[in-house]
Each structure stands twice: as structure tokens, then as C-alpha cells.
């Protein structure tokens, strides 16, 4: 089920206030995040969503590759200009996670989960990811990139045991266009909530969709490794864990592993 993605089909009956006010679609790009940054530099307005059928340089956090074959996944980036201080931006990653989880849940036969800060999971496998990039300069803005593995029948050997798609999880293909439209609608709703000052609400919604809390985790930050129990997110969306010596450690970035799942 690989419905062609066109701006007209994507925008048909879209009920959004901002997100997708303009939609552009390309067959193949390097990275939709780079495309959105170029559009920002050319003066594009917030709300623009750029969508590609495939990416040759799709990327995730820490410069990792985001596998982006044609016709199978969703690869999109949305341009935003949130009127808030930069220290609120990490909440946008959580906001996008909530939106992606809500949208994908309606197309999933399995419960989906969120792993801090930017992973959408089926069980312990990665179904989707979010890459938020801030663009400074005269025309500053935020690019919110989202990738979801929709109808991938398999993955390259190096991520075969780490990744999954809705098709693999469901045992049946999913309508990519319908999922994309739902994602834009959910993003718009969640972003409106964020703009109305709903930081705590985002943290609450994110936390209720995460299997992390109360679980043993390790967090890698650069050369450092911490082990402990995931306790909560604070009001800024930072992860709080309790380490073996009983202290609370707060992270604003890091790579989390759910230790029980890794055993
Ligand atoms: C991650 O899990 O580390 C983030 C993955 C983000 C992938 C998406 S696909 C659309 C957009 N363009 C990119 O190059 N990356 C994001």
C-alpha cells in the first residue's frame, strides 16, 4: 500500500491551523531537514512541511544514518518559529514524540512507547525518531524532522535487530498517506498546546506513553556512563534518574538504554 504522496492529497481536508499551511513533496532529497533549512533561508513561513519519498542522506542524532528507502517510510520536516526562549526547545522534541505516538497508534496493532528523548518504539525496537535542529541567523527557526518506518519489509543487517516498521509489527501494510495526514493533524494540536504554555502537559502526555519510568536504565553522555532507575522528566523535559548511591542525576541530553530489555 504505497499511495503516492502529493501536496494536494496531503492537504485534502487537513484540519490544521499552522502545520502544513504549505506542503511540498519531493521524490528524493538528501535530507528533508536540510531542505527545510534551505526553505527557511529563502524566506519560507512557519508551518511549511516538506515531505520526501526517499532520502539519500537521512540522518538521526549523533550523525547516525536514517534508513530512508523510497515508498516505504515517512520522512518529513516542519518549519517552526516558536515564540519562546531556546531553553523550551527540548520540549518540542517531546511534543513531536507525543504527536507521532498518537498518530501511529491509530495504525498500530501493538502498543507504542516513547524513549527519551526522541524515540518511538514498538517493544524495544525503533519505529520512529525525531531530529530537532535550531537554525540561527537573520531568519532563525526550528526544523522538526520526523521519520517513521511504515511499510519497510526488512532493515539492513546492522539495525535488523534494533528497528521495526508498522508493517512488520502489524503483519500488514499501512496507508502511508493516511498516517501522514494524521501526523500533521496531531502535530498541529500538540503544537497549539505548546504555544498556549502547555509545557507540563507535554511532559505529562509524553511520560504516560513511556515504558521507562521505574525501569533500570543506562545513560551515555559523551565518554560518561551512568546507571540507575529512570524516575521522571522534570518540567524542562530533562530526564531524572536515581543512581546506585541514591542521588538524583538530571540529563538534558544522552543516549538511554533500557537495561532490562537489553538483557
Ligand atoms: C533519530 O532517531 O536519531 C532521529 C531520526 C530522524 C529522522 C528524520 S527523517 C526526516 C528528517 N530528515 C532527516 O534527515 N532526519 C529526520
py3Dmol code that shows the C-alpha trace and the ligand (Angstrom):
import py3Dmol

protein = """\
ATOM      1  CA  UNK A   1       0.000   0.000   0.000  1.00  0.00           C
ATOM      2  CA  UNK A   2       2.123   2.876  -1.256  1.00  0.00           C
ATOM      3  CA  UNK A   3      -0.241   5.731  -2.072  1.00  0.00           C
ATOM      4  CA  UNK A   4       1.556   8.478  -3.949  1.00  0.00           C
ATOM      5  CA  UNK A   5       2.278  11.470  -1.734  1.00  0.00           C
ATOM      6  CA  UNK A   6       1.261  14.766  -3.363  1.00  0.00           C
ATOM      7  CA  UNK A   7       0.676  18.167  -1.734  1.00  0.00           C
ATOM      8  CA  UNK A   8      -2.975  18.071  -2.866  1.00  0.00           C
ATOM      9  CA  UNK A   9      -3.643  14.644  -1.345  1.00  0.00           C
ATOM     10  CA  UNK A  10      -1.796  15.502   1.846  1.00  0.00           C
ATOM     11  CA  UNK A  11      -3.648  18.803   2.292  1.00  0.00           C
ATOM     12  CA  UNK A  12      -7.072  17.406   1.346  1.00  0.00           C
ATOM     13  CA  UNK A  13      -9.337  18.079   4.359  1.00  0.00           C
ATOM     14  CA  UNK A  14      -6.383  18.702   6.645  1.00  0.00           C
ATOM     15  CA  UNK A  15      -7.769  20.342   9.775  1.00  0.00           C
ATOM     16  CA  UNK A  16      -4.621  22.167  10.906  1.00  0.00           C
ATOM     17  CA  UNK A  17      -4.176  25.808  11.940  1.00  0.00           C
ATOM     18  CA  UNK A  18      -0.456  26.076  11.161  1.00  0.00           C
ATOM     19  CA  UNK A  19       1.336  22.819  10.389  1.00  0.00           C
ATOM     20  CA  UNK A  20       1.119  22.040   6.700  1.00  0.00           C
ATOM     21  CA  UNK A  21      -0.106  25.539   5.787  1.00  0.00           C
ATOM     22  CA  UNK A  22       2.198  24.870   2.866  1.00  0.00           C
ATOM     23  CA  UNK A  23       3.217  21.355   1.860  1.00  0.00           C
ATOM     24  CA  UNK A  24       5.967  20.479  -0.596  1.00  0.00           C
ATOM     25  CA  UNK A  25       6.792  16.995  -1.774  1.00  0.00           C
ATOM     26  CA  UNK A  26       9.901  15.650  -3.493  1.00  0.00           C
ATOM     27  CA  UNK A  27      10.733  12.218  -4.872  1.00  0.00           C
ATOM     28  CA  UNK A  28      14.256  12.069  -3.492  1.00  0.00           C
ATOM     29  CA  UNK A  29      16.232  14.533  -1.393  1.00  0.00           C
ATOM     30  CA  UNK A  30      19.397  14.369   0.693  1.00  0.00           C
ATOM     31  CA  UNK A  31      17.676  15.135   3.982  1.00  0.00           C
ATOM     32  CA  UNK A  32      14.300  16.810   4.494  1.00  0.00           C
ATOM     33  CA  UNK A  33      15.850  18.705   7.441  1.00  0.00           C
ATOM     34  CA  UNK A  34      18.409  20.252   5.085  1.00  0.00           C
ATOM     35  CA  UNK A  35      15.666  21.005   2.565  1.00  0.00           C
ATOM     36  CA  UNK A  36      13.590  22.759   5.257  1.00  0.00           C
ATOM     37  CA  UNK A  37      16.641  24.787   6.325  1.00  0.00           C
ATOM     38  CA  UNK A  38      17.143  25.923   2.725  1.00  0.00           C
ATOM     39  CA  UNK A  39      13.499  26.949   2.508  1.00  0.00           C
ATOM     40  CA  UNK A  40      13.868  28.885   5.768  1.00  0.00           C
ATOM     41  CA  UNK A  41      16.857  30.748   4.338  1.00  0.00           C
ATOM     42  CA  UNK A  42      14.759  31.594   1.261  1.00  0.00           C
ATOM     43  CA  UNK A  43      12.074  33.107   3.487  1.00  0.00           C
ATOM     44  CA  UNK A  44       9.575  30.245   3.867  1.00  0.00           C
ATOM     45  CA  UNK A  45       6.931  30.774   6.529  1.00  0.00           C
ATOM     46  CA  UNK A  46       6.455  28.690   9.698  1.00  0.00           C
ATOM     47  CA  UNK A  47       4.122  25.781   9.146  1.00  0.00           C
ATOM     48  CA  UNK A  48       5.800  24.649   5.917  1.00  0.00           C
ATOM     49  CA  UNK A  49       6.033  20.857   5.791  1.00  0.00           C
ATOM     50  CA  UNK A  50       8.467  19.252   3.369  1.00  0.00           C
ATOM     51  CA  UNK A  51       7.998  15.577   2.621  1.00  0.00           C
ATOM     52  CA  UNK A  52      10.209  13.237   0.612  1.00  0.00           C
ATOM     53  CA  UNK A  53       9.504   9.806  -0.804  1.00  0.00           C
ATOM     54  CA  UNK A  54      13.114   8.881  -0.053  1.00  0.00           C
ATOM     55  CA  UNK A  55      16.291  10.388   1.400  1.00  0.00           C
ATOM     56  CA  UNK A  56      19.866   9.682   0.371  1.00  0.00           C
ATOM     57  CA  UNK A  57      21.386  11.391   3.434  1.00  0.00           C
ATOM     58  CA  UNK A  58      18.654  10.882   6.023  1.00  0.00           C
ATOM     59  CA  UNK A  59      20.172  11.369   9.445  1.00  0.00           C
ATOM     60  CA  UNK A  60      19.404  10.939  13.106  1.00  0.00           C
ATOM     61  CA  UNK A  61      21.001  12.138  16.326  1.00  0.00           C
ATOM     62  CA  UNK A  62      24.777  11.880  16.690  1.00  0.00           C
ATOM     63  CA  UNK A  63      25.094  11.884  12.876  1.00  0.00           C
ATOM     64  CA  UNK A  64      23.612   8.409  12.540  1.00  0.00           C
ATOM     65  CA  UNK A  65      22.077   7.366   9.232  1.00  0.00           C
ATOM     66  CA  UNK A  66      18.294   7.239   8.979  1.00  0.00           C
ATOM     67  CA  UNK A  67      17.479   4.475   6.504  1.00  0.00           C
ATOM     68  CA  UNK A  68      15.048   6.108   4.048  1.00  0.00           C
ATOM     69  CA  UNK A  69      14.122   3.840   1.118  1.00  0.00           C
ATOM     70  CA  UNK A  70      11.521   5.046  -1.424  1.00  0.00           C
ATOM     71  CA  UNK A  71       7.818   4.387  -0.937  1.00  0.00           C
ATOM     72  CA  UNK A  72       8.183   2.717   2.460  1.00  0.00           C
ATOM     73  CA  UNK A  73       8.627   5.249   5.244  1.00  0.00           C
ATOM     74  CA  UNK A  74       7.566   8.762   6.147  1.00  0.00           C
ATOM     75  CA  UNK A  75      10.310  11.379   6.022  1.00  0.00           C
ATOM     76  CA  UNK A  76       9.214  14.931   6.746  1.00  0.00           C
ATOM     77  CA  UNK A  77      10.396  18.170   8.279  1.00  0.00           C
ATOM     78  CA  UNK A  78       8.301  21.032   9.549  1.00  0.00           C
ATOM     79  CA  UNK A  79       9.449  24.624   9.878  1.00  0.00           C
ATOM     80  CA  UNK A  80       8.572  26.353  13.140  1.00  0.00           C
ATOM     81  CA  UNK A  81       9.301  29.708  14.742  1.00  0.00           C
ATOM     82  CA  UNK A  82       8.214  29.144  18.338  1.00  0.00           C
ATOM     83  CA  UNK A  83       7.910  32.448  20.219  1.00  0.00           C
ATOM     84  CA  UNK A  84       9.621  31.055  23.316  1.00  0.00           C
ATOM     85  CA  UNK A  85      13.112  31.099  24.812  1.00  0.00           C
ATOM     86  CA  UNK A  86      15.528  28.480  23.491  1.00  0.00           C
ATOM     87  CA  UNK A  87      15.508  26.569  26.773  1.00  0.00           C
ATOM     88  CA  UNK A  88      11.939  25.465  25.917  1.00  0.00           C
ATOM     89  CA  UNK A  89      13.036  23.865  22.617  1.00  0.00           C
ATOM     90  CA  UNK A  90      13.759  20.376  24.023  1.00  0.00           C
ATOM     91  CA  UNK A  91      10.046  20.232  24.846  1.00  0.00           C
ATOM     92  CA  UNK A  92       9.376  20.428  21.094  1.00  0.00           C
ATOM     93  CA  UNK A  93      11.109  17.079  20.633  1.00  0.00           C
ATOM     94  CA  UNK A  94       8.827  15.610  23.308  1.00  0.00           C
ATOM     95  CA  UNK A  95       5.822  17.334  21.736  1.00  0.00           C
ATOM     96  CA  UNK A  96       6.640  15.747  18.361  1.00  0.00           C
ATOM     97  CA  UNK A  97       7.079  12.370  20.071  1.00  0.00           C
ATOM     98  CA  UNK A  98       3.600  12.625  21.578  1.00  0.00           C
ATOM     99  CA  UNK A  99       2.141  13.622  18.201  1.00  0.00           C
ATOM    100  CA  UNK A 100       3.932  10.778  16.382  1.00  0.00           C
ATOM    101  CA  UNK A 101       2.873   8.250  19.018  1.00  0.00           C
ATOM    102  CA  UNK A 102      -0.766   9.413  18.882  1.00  0.00           C
ATOM    103  CA  UNK A 103      -0.856   9.321  15.082  1.00  0.00           C
ATOM    104  CA  UNK A 104       0.919   5.970  14.717  1.00  0.00           C
ATOM    105  CA  UNK A 105      -1.137   4.334  17.499  1.00  0.00           C
ATOM    106  CA  UNK A 106      -4.230   4.553  15.315  1.00  0.00           C
ATOM    107  CA  UNK A 107      -2.395   2.475  12.668  1.00  0.00           C
ATOM    108  CA  UNK A 108      -0.729   0.016  15.019  1.00  0.00           C
ATOM    109  CA  UNK A 109      -1.987  -3.294  16.367  1.00  0.00           C
ATOM    110  CA  UNK A 110       0.672  -3.114  19.073  1.00  0.00           C
ATOM    111  CA  UNK A 111       1.135  -0.643  21.928  1.00  0.00           C
ATOM    112  CA  UNK A 112       3.722   2.028  21.078  1.00  0.00           C
ATOM    113  CA  UNK A 113       6.132   3.602  23.534  1.00  0.00           C
ATOM    114  CA  UNK A 114       8.385   6.639  23.787  1.00  0.00           C
ATOM    115  CA  UNK A 115      12.013   6.503  24.870  1.00  0.00           C
ATOM    116  CA  UNK A 116      13.713   9.701  25.978  1.00  0.00           C
ATOM    117  CA  UNK A 117      14.388  11.911  24.278  1.00  0.00           C
ATOM    118  CA  UNK A 118      13.374  11.184  20.690  1.00  0.00           C
ATOM    119  CA  UNK A 119      12.492   7.543  20.009  1.00  0.00           C
ATOM    120  CA  UNK A 120       9.180   5.986  19.064  1.00  0.00           C
ATOM    121  CA  UNK A 121       9.244   2.275  19.907  1.00  0.00           C
ATOM    122  CA  UNK A 122       7.404  -0.950  19.334  1.00  0.00           C
ATOM    123  CA  UNK A 123       8.565  -3.001  22.301  1.00  0.00           C
ATOM    124  CA  UNK A 124      12.296  -2.307  22.343  1.00  0.00           C
ATOM    125  CA  UNK A 125      12.625  -1.703  18.607  1.00  0.00           C
ATOM    126  CA  UNK A 126      12.777   1.684  16.979  1.00  0.00           C
ATOM    127  CA  UNK A 127       9.793   2.609  14.835  1.00  0.00           C
ATOM    128  CA  UNK A 128      10.452   6.321  14.506  1.00  0.00           C
ATOM    129  CA  UNK A 129      12.695   9.171  15.520  1.00  0.00           C
ATOM    130  CA  UNK A 130      12.720  12.933  15.811  1.00  0.00           C
ATOM    131  CA  UNK A 131      15.546  15.280  14.912  1.00  0.00           C
ATOM    132  CA  UNK A 132      15.101  18.872  16.070  1.00  0.00           C
ATOM    133  CA  UNK A 133      17.558  21.397  14.656  1.00  0.00           C
ATOM    134  CA  UNK A 134      17.791  25.062  15.532  1.00  0.00           C
ATOM    135  CA  UNK A 135      18.762  27.412  12.728  1.00  0.00           C
ATOM    136  CA  UNK A 136      20.273  30.664  13.959  1.00  0.00           C
ATOM    137  CA  UNK A 137      20.748  33.784  11.850  1.00  0.00           C
ATOM    138  CA  UNK A 138      18.733  36.589  10.386  1.00  0.00           C
ATOM    139  CA  UNK A 139      15.948  34.174   9.511  1.00  0.00           C
ATOM    140  CA  UNK A 140      16.078  31.917  12.511  1.00  0.00           C
ATOM    141  CA  UNK A 141      13.777  28.994  13.123  1.00  0.00           C
ATOM    142  CA  UNK A 142      13.433  25.429  14.209  1.00  0.00           C
ATOM    143  CA  UNK A 143      13.322  22.433  11.898  1.00  0.00           C
ATOM    144  CA  UNK A 144      11.439  19.475  13.292  1.00  0.00           C
ATOM    145  CA  UNK A 145      12.306  16.305  11.374  1.00  0.00           C
ATOM    146  CA  UNK A 146      10.303  13.127  11.823  1.00  0.00           C
ATOM    147  CA  UNK A 147      10.973   9.697  10.375  1.00  0.00           C
ATOM    148  CA  UNK A 148       8.605   6.738  10.758  1.00  0.00           C
ATOM    149  CA  UNK A 149       9.234   3.245   9.412  1.00  0.00           C
ATOM    150  CA  UNK A 150       5.889   2.421   7.838  1.00  0.00           C
ATOM    151  CA  UNK A 151       5.986  -0.381   5.273  1.00  0.00           C
ATOM    152  CA  UNK A 152       9.633  -1.457   5.391  1.00  0.00           C
ATOM    153  CA  UNK A 153       9.681  -5.254   4.891  1.00  0.00           C
ATOM    154  CA  UNK A 154      13.190  -5.516   6.397  1.00  0.00           C
ATOM    155  CA  UNK A 155      16.203  -3.456   7.506  1.00  0.00           C
ATOM    156  CA  UNK A 156      19.946  -3.534   6.807  1.00  0.00           C
ATOM    157  CA  UNK A 157      21.887  -6.136   8.830  1.00  0.00           C
ATOM    158  CA  UNK A 158      23.390  -3.609  11.272  1.00  0.00           C
ATOM    159  CA  UNK A 159      19.971  -2.453  12.518  1.00  0.00           C
ATOM    160  CA  UNK A 160      17.945  -5.585  11.785  1.00  0.00           C
ATOM    161  CA  UNK A 161      17.519  -6.346  15.494  1.00  0.00           C
ATOM    162  CA  UNK A 162      17.028  -2.728  16.542  1.00  0.00           C
ATOM    163  CA  UNK A 163      14.451  -1.386  14.074  1.00  0.00           C
ATOM    164  CA  UNK A 164      10.916  -2.274  13.073  1.00  0.00           C
ATOM    165  CA  UNK A 165       8.128  -0.929  10.886  1.00  0.00           C
ATOM    166  CA  UNK A 166       4.352  -0.776  11.308  1.00  0.00           C
ATOM    167  CA  UNK A 167       4.068  -3.369   8.558  1.00  0.00           C
ATOM    168  CA  UNK A 168       6.395  -5.769  10.367  1.00  0.00           C
ATOM    169  CA  UNK A 169       4.691  -5.167  13.712  1.00  0.00           C
ATOM    170  CA  UNK A 170       1.167  -5.468  12.300  1.00  0.00           C
ATOM    171  CA  UNK A 171       1.832  -8.185   9.754  1.00  0.00           C
ATOM    172  CA  UNK A 172       0.037  -5.990   7.205  1.00  0.00           C
ATOM    173  CA  UNK A 173       0.806  -2.806   5.271  1.00  0.00           C
ATOM    174  CA  UNK A 174      -0.340   0.615   6.402  1.00  0.00           C
ATOM    175  CA  UNK A 175      -1.697   3.560   4.386  1.00  0.00           C
ATOM    176  CA  UNK A 176       1.264   5.966   4.408  1.00  0.00           C
ATOM    177  CA  UNK A 177      -0.773   8.946   3.183  1.00  0.00           C
ATOM    178  CA  UNK A 178      -3.435   8.495   5.881  1.00  0.00           C
ATOM    179  CA  UNK A 179      -0.734   8.200   8.539  1.00  0.00           C
ATOM    180  CA  UNK A 180       0.993  11.345   7.292  1.00  0.00           C
ATOM    181  CA  UNK A 181      -2.252  13.348   7.373  1.00  0.00           C
ATOM    182  CA  UNK A 182      -2.971  12.116  10.881  1.00  0.00           C
ATOM    183  CA  UNK A 183       0.573  13.006  11.936  1.00  0.00           C
ATOM    184  CA  UNK A 184       0.203  16.584  10.657  1.00  0.00           C
ATOM    185  CA  UNK A 185      -3.141  16.938  12.464  1.00  0.00           C
ATOM    186  CA  UNK A 186      -1.705  15.585  15.737  1.00  0.00           C
ATOM    187  CA  UNK A 187       1.403  17.780  15.420  1.00  0.00           C
ATOM    188  CA  UNK A 188      -0.779  20.828  14.935  1.00  0.00           C
ATOM    189  CA  UNK A 189      -2.876  20.036  18.020  1.00  0.00           C
ATOM    190  CA  UNK A 190       0.137  19.361  20.207  1.00  0.00           C
ATOM    191  CA  UNK A 191       1.987  22.440  18.946  1.00  0.00           C
ATOM    192  CA  UNK A 192      -1.035  24.633  19.701  1.00  0.00           C
ATOM    193  CA  UNK A 193      -0.993  23.241  23.243  1.00  0.00           C
ATOM    194  CA  UNK A 194       2.712  24.028  23.485  1.00  0.00           C
ATOM    195  CA  UNK A 195       2.158  27.610  22.300  1.00  0.00           C
ATOM    196  CA  UNK A 196      -0.552  28.062  24.913  1.00  0.00           C
ATOM    197  CA  UNK A 197       2.029  27.310  27.568  1.00  0.00           C
ATOM    198  CA  UNK A 198       1.383  23.612  27.942  1.00  0.00           C
ATOM    199  CA  UNK A 199       4.944  22.576  28.863  1.00  0.00           C
ATOM    200  CA  UNK A 200       3.800  20.471  31.811  1.00  0.00           C
ATOM    201  CA  UNK A 201       1.019  18.946  29.774  1.00  0.00           C
ATOM    202  CA  UNK A 202       3.551  17.850  27.152  1.00  0.00           C
ATOM    203  CA  UNK A 203       5.737  16.282  29.846  1.00  0.00           C
ATOM    204  CA  UNK A 204       2.670  14.527  31.281  1.00  0.00           C
ATOM    205  CA  UNK A 205       1.460  13.212  27.910  1.00  0.00           C
ATOM    206  CA  UNK A 206       4.957  12.075  26.988  1.00  0.00           C
ATOM    207  CA  UNK A 207       5.506  10.349  30.330  1.00  0.00           C
ATOM    208  CA  UNK A 208       2.253   8.385  30.193  1.00  0.00           C
ATOM    209  CA  UNK A 209       3.387   6.922  26.858  1.00  0.00           C
ATOM    210  CA  UNK A 210       6.830   5.877  28.077  1.00  0.00           C
ATOM    211  CA  UNK A 211       7.725   2.460  29.493  1.00  0.00           C
ATOM    212  CA  UNK A 212      10.949   3.899  31.019  1.00  0.00           C
ATOM    213  CA  UNK A 213       9.898   5.005  34.462  1.00  0.00           C
ATOM    214  CA  UNK A 214      10.750   2.739  37.357  1.00  0.00           C
ATOM    215  CA  UNK A 215      12.991   0.764  34.996  1.00  0.00           C
ATOM    216  CA  UNK A 216      16.770   0.290  35.190  1.00  0.00           C
ATOM    217  CA  UNK A 217      18.485   2.411  32.550  1.00  0.00           C
ATOM    218  CA  UNK A 218      21.940   3.368  31.448  1.00  0.00           C
ATOM    219  CA  UNK A 219      22.636   6.810  30.093  1.00  0.00           C
ATOM    220  CA  UNK A 220      25.674   7.552  27.951  1.00  0.00           C
ATOM    221  CA  UNK A 221      26.733  11.169  27.613  1.00  0.00           C
ATOM    222  CA  UNK A 222      29.986  11.556  25.708  1.00  0.00           C
ATOM    223  CA  UNK A 223      32.588   9.426  27.472  1.00  0.00           C
ATOM    224  CA  UNK A 224      30.462   9.045  30.633  1.00  0.00           C
ATOM    225  CA  UNK A 225      28.124   6.227  31.568  1.00  0.00           C
ATOM    226  CA  UNK A 226      25.526   6.366  34.351  1.00  0.00           C
ATOM    227  CA  UNK A 227      23.378   3.538  35.580  1.00  0.00           C
ATOM    228  CA  UNK A 228      20.259   3.923  37.668  1.00  0.00           C
ATOM    229  CA  UNK A 229      16.483   3.889  37.712  1.00  0.00           C
ATOM    230  CA  UNK A 230      14.535   6.264  35.495  1.00  0.00           C
ATOM    231  CA  UNK A 231      12.390   8.382  37.824  1.00  0.00           C
ATOM    232  CA  UNK A 232      10.650  11.108  35.814  1.00  0.00           C
ATOM    233  CA  UNK A 233      11.071  14.031  33.430  1.00  0.00           C
ATOM    234  CA  UNK A 234      11.336  17.433  35.059  1.00  0.00           C
ATOM    235  CA  UNK A 235       9.377  20.487  33.877  1.00  0.00           C
ATOM    236  CA  UNK A 236      12.019  21.206  31.229  1.00  0.00           C
ATOM    237  CA  UNK A 237      11.754  17.716  29.789  1.00  0.00           C
ATOM    238  CA  UNK A 238      15.059  16.619  31.296  1.00  0.00           C
ATOM    239  CA  UNK A 239      15.477  13.005  32.393  1.00  0.00           C
ATOM    240  CA  UNK A 240      15.934  12.358  36.098  1.00  0.00           C
ATOM    241  CA  UNK A 241      17.415   9.032  37.229  1.00  0.00           C
ATOM    242  CA  UNK A 242      18.353   7.704  40.670  1.00  0.00           C
ATOM    243  CA  UNK A 243      21.862   6.288  40.640  1.00  0.00           C
ATOM    244  CA  UNK A 244      23.151   3.436  42.801  1.00  0.00           C
ATOM    245  CA  UNK A 245      24.338   5.820  45.544  1.00  0.00           C
ATOM    246  CA  UNK A 246      20.778   7.133  45.936  1.00  0.00           C
ATOM    247  CA  UNK A 247      21.413  10.500  44.297  1.00  0.00           C
ATOM    248  CA  UNK A 248      19.299  12.045  41.574  1.00  0.00           C
ATOM    249  CA  UNK A 249      21.079  12.816  38.317  1.00  0.00           C
ATOM    250  CA  UNK A 250      19.482  15.113  35.720  1.00  0.00           C
ATOM    251  CA  UNK A 251      20.240  14.842  31.993  1.00  0.00           C
ATOM    252  CA  UNK A 252      19.490  17.333  29.268  1.00  0.00           C
ATOM    253  CA  UNK A 253      20.960  15.005  26.617  1.00  0.00           C
ATOM    254  CA  UNK A 254      22.167  11.460  26.376  1.00  0.00           C
ATOM    255  CA  UNK A 255      21.688   8.024  24.902  1.00  0.00           C
ATOM    256  CA  UNK A 256      19.406   5.853  27.033  1.00  0.00           C
ATOM    257  CA  UNK A 257      19.310   2.057  27.093  1.00  0.00           C
ATOM    258  CA  UNK A 258      16.541   0.188  28.893  1.00  0.00           C
ATOM    259  CA  UNK A 259      18.719  -2.354  30.684  1.00  0.00           C
ATOM    260  CA  UNK A 260      16.043  -4.980  31.270  1.00  0.00           C
ATOM    261  CA  UNK A 261      15.262  -5.014  27.548  1.00  0.00           C
ATOM    262  CA  UNK A 262      18.967  -5.263  26.657  1.00  0.00           C
ATOM    263  CA  UNK A 263      19.460  -8.369  28.857  1.00  0.00           C
TER     264      UNK A 263
END
"""
ligand_1 = """\
16
LIG
C 16.851 9.824 15.465
O 16.208 8.819 15.767
O 18.016 9.985 15.860
C 16.184 10.878 14.620
C 15.763 10.373 13.268
C 15.111 11.453 12.443
C 14.887 11.045 11.013
C 14.113 12.078 10.253
S 13.609 11.518 8.651
C 13.112 13.122 8.247
C 14.156 14.075 8.795
N 15.261 14.207 7.867
C 16.389 13.704 8.343
O 17.491 13.688 7.751
N 16.191 13.228 9.580
C 14.822 13.405 10.006
"""
view = py3Dmol.view(width=600, height=400)
view.addModel(protein, "pdb")
view.setStyle({"model": 0}, {"cartoon": {"style": "trace"}})
view.addModel(ligand_1, "xyz")
view.setStyle({"model": 1}, {"stick": {}})
view.zoomTo()
view.show()
